[in-house]
């Protein structure tokens, strides 16, 4: 159904609803006869397993730079083993976190945002679309505690997540969309579906191949992500 693989990253703080929305999107587009792949980071690589272990019992035993390198190596694995093969098969690929999470979470520990971006874009496929699901930190943590019935891990401390959220909201590019995720999940899903349809419609096989402004936006790989200060 697609003329090329499309890569969409769903980002946001913990509890924003990324996994829930990706599941809804996967089911919807599969029913539209579009082949869908979903990958979640950290992956199941040795680096990803180490990151998950640190999240539970030892995150601050490693330096911010060491943590950054774990994520970078995990992403190299994920791109080569999962993301690129799926895109080559002309699939619609959803990422449950990608390198924009690395920018937000690692720079909140003191690393330079532009350095993280630069190093990741050396090894990772730039997404056609980045959707940042935005909720207040207290809402996200409440969802984790009460809806998921999970304890808070070392990536989910309130003061830290406030910094992470601010960095997410500072990300600006034509391929970045910030969506209010505090609403009912059905309303958020309808919003996401409309945004994504605008991106993929030019690449459906039943659509004429004439380029549109949306198509040009997707192909603009030279555009640079910038970070604008967020007013409190």
C-alpha positions in Angstrom: 0.0 0.0 0.0 2.9 2.4 0.6 5.4 3.6 -2.0 8.1 3.9 0.6 8.7 3.1 4.2 7.4 5.8 6.6 9.0 6.3 10.1 6.9 7.9 12.9 8.3 8.4 16.4 5.9 8.8 19.3 7.6 10.7 22.1 6.7 12.2 25.5 7.3 11.9 29.2 6.5 8.7 31.1 2.7 8.3 31.4 1.9 10.4 28.3 0.1 7.4 26.7 2.7 6.5 24.0 2.2 2.7 24.1 -1.6 3.0 24.3 -1.8 5.2 21.3 0.6 3.2 19.2 -1.5 0.1 19.8 -4.6 1.9 18.6 -2.7 3.2 15.6 -1.3 -0.2 14.7 -4.7 -1.8 14.8 -6.3 1.0 12.7 -3.7 1.1 10.0 -3.5 -2.7 9.8 -7.2 -2.7 9.1 -6.5 -0.3 6.3 -4.3 -3.0 4.7 -1.1 -1.1 5.5 1.8 -3.2 6.8 2.8 -1.8 10.3 5.8 -2.4 12.4 6.2 -1.2 16.0 9.6 -1.0 17.8 10.2 0.2 21.4 13.3 1.7 22.8 15.3 0.6 24.8 15.3 -2.5 22.6 16.1 -6.1 23.6 19.8 -5.7 22.6 22.4 -6.3 25.4 22.7 -2.5 25.6 18.9 -2.1 26.0 18.7 -4.8 28.7 21.4 -2.9 30.6 19.4 0.3 30.4 16.3 -1.4 31.7 18.3 -2.9 34.6 19.7 0.5 35.5 16.2 2.1 35.4 15.2 -0.2 38.3 18.2 -0.4 40.5 21.2 1.6 39.6 20.8 4.5 37.1 23.1 6.8 39.0 25.9 4.3 39.1 26.7 5.3 35.6 27.7 8.8 34.4 25.4 10.7 32.0 27.9 10.1 29.2 28.0 6.4 29.9 24.2 6.3 29.9 24.2 8.2 26.6 26.6 5.7 25.0 24.4 2.8 26.1 21.4 4.4 24.4 23.4 5.2 21.3 24.7 1.7 20.9 21.2 0.3 21.5 19.9 2.6 18.8 22.6 1.4 16.3 21.5 -2.1 16.9 17.8 -1.2 16.6 18.3 0.7 13.4 20.3 -2.1 11.7 18.2 -5.1 13.0 14.7 -3.6 13.0 14.1 -0.1 11.7 15.9 -0.1 8.4 14.7 -3.6 7.3 11.1 -2.6 8.0 11.5 0.6 6.1 13.0 -1.3 3.2 9.9 -3.4 3.1 7.8 -0.2 2.7 6.2 -0.6 6.1 4.6 2.1 8.3 7.0 2.0 11.3 6.0 3.4 14.7 8.7 4.0 17.3 7.7 3.9 21.0 10.5 6.3 21.9 13.4 7.2 19.7 16.4 9.6 19.8 14.3 12.6 20.8 13.8 10.8 24.1 17.6 10.6 24.4 17.9 14.3 23.8 15.3 15.1 26.5 16.3 12.6 29.1 20.1 12.8 28.8 20.3 16.6 28.4 18.1 16.8 31.6 21.1 15.1 33.3 23.4 17.8 31.9 24.6 16.6 28.5 24.5 19.0 25.6 21.3 18.7 23.5 23.0 19.5 20.2 25.7 17.0 20.8 23.1 14.3 21.5 21.2 15.2 18.3 24.4 15.3 16.2 25.6 11.9 17.4 22.3 10.2 16.9 21.7 11.6 13.4 25.0 10.1 12.4 23.6 6.6 13.1 19.8 6.8 13.1 17.2 7.3 10.4 15.5 10.6 10.8 11.7 10.1 11.2 9.2 11.5 8.7 7.2 12.6 11.7 7.8 13.1 15.4 4.7 13.3 17.6 5.3 14.5 21.2 2.4 13.6 23.5 2.3 16.2 26.2 0.8 15.9 29.6 1.6 17.6 33.0 4.1 15.5 34.9 1.7 15.0 37.8 -0.8 13.5 35.3 1.8 11.2 33.8 2.9 9.9 37.2 -0.7 9.4 38.4 -1.3 7.3 35.3 1.8 5.2 36.1 0.7 4.7 39.7 -3.0 4.1 39.3 -3.7 3.0 35.8 -0.7 0.8 35.2 -0.4 -0.2 38.9 3.4 0.2 38.5 6.0 1.7 40.9 8.0 4.7 39.8 11.5 3.9 38.3 14.6 6.0 38.3 13.6 7.7 35.0 10.3 8.8 36.5 11.2 11.2 39.3 8.9 14.3 39.3 11.5 17.1 39.4 13.6 15.3 36.8 10.6 14.8 34.5 9.7 18.5 34.7 13.1 19.2 33.0 12.5 16.4 30.5 9.0 17.8 29.6 10.4 21.3 29.1 13.1 20.0 26.7 10.5 18.1 24.7 8.4 21.2 24.4 11.4 23.2 23.2 11.9 21.0 20.1 10.9 22.8 17.0 10.9 21.6 13.3 8.3 21.2 10.6 8.3 17.4 11.2 7.6 17.8 15.0 4.1 18.0 16.3 3.1 18.5 19.9 -0.2 17.0 20.9 -2.2 17.5 24.1 -2.4 14.0 25.6 -4.3 14.9 28.7 -7.6 14.3 26.9 -9.5 11.0 26.6 -7.5 8.5 24.7 -10.1 8.3 21.9 -9.9 12.1 21.3 -6.1 11.9 21.3 -6.2 9.0 18.8 -8.5 10.9 16.4 -6.0 13.8 16.5 -3.1 11.5 15.8 -4.9 9.7 13.0 -5.6 13.0 11.2 -2.0 14.2 11.5 -0.6 10.9 10.3 -3.0 10.6 7.4 -1.7 13.9 6.1 1.8 12.5 6.1 1.1 9.1 4.5 -1.6 9.9 2.0 0.8 11.1 -0.7 2.6 7.7 -0.4 -0.4 5.4 -0.7 -0.3 3.4 -4.0 -3.8 4.5 -5.0 -2.7 8.2 -4.8 -1.1 10.0 -7.8 2.6 10.5 -7.3 2.5 14.3 -7.9 4.4 15.9 -5.0 2.6 18.0 -2.4 3.8 20.4 0.2 3.5 17.6 2.7 5.7 15.4 0.6 8.3 18.1 0.4 8.3 18.4 4.1 9.0 14.7 4.6 11.8 14.7 2.1 13.5 17.7 3.7 16.3 15.8 5.5 18.5 18.8 5.7 16.2 20.6 8.1 17.8 21.2 11.5 15.9 20.5 14.8 16.1 23.6 17.0 15.4 24.2 20.7 13.4 27.2 21.8 13.1 28.3 25.4 9.7 27.5 26.9 7.9 30.2 28.8 6.7 29.1 32.2 
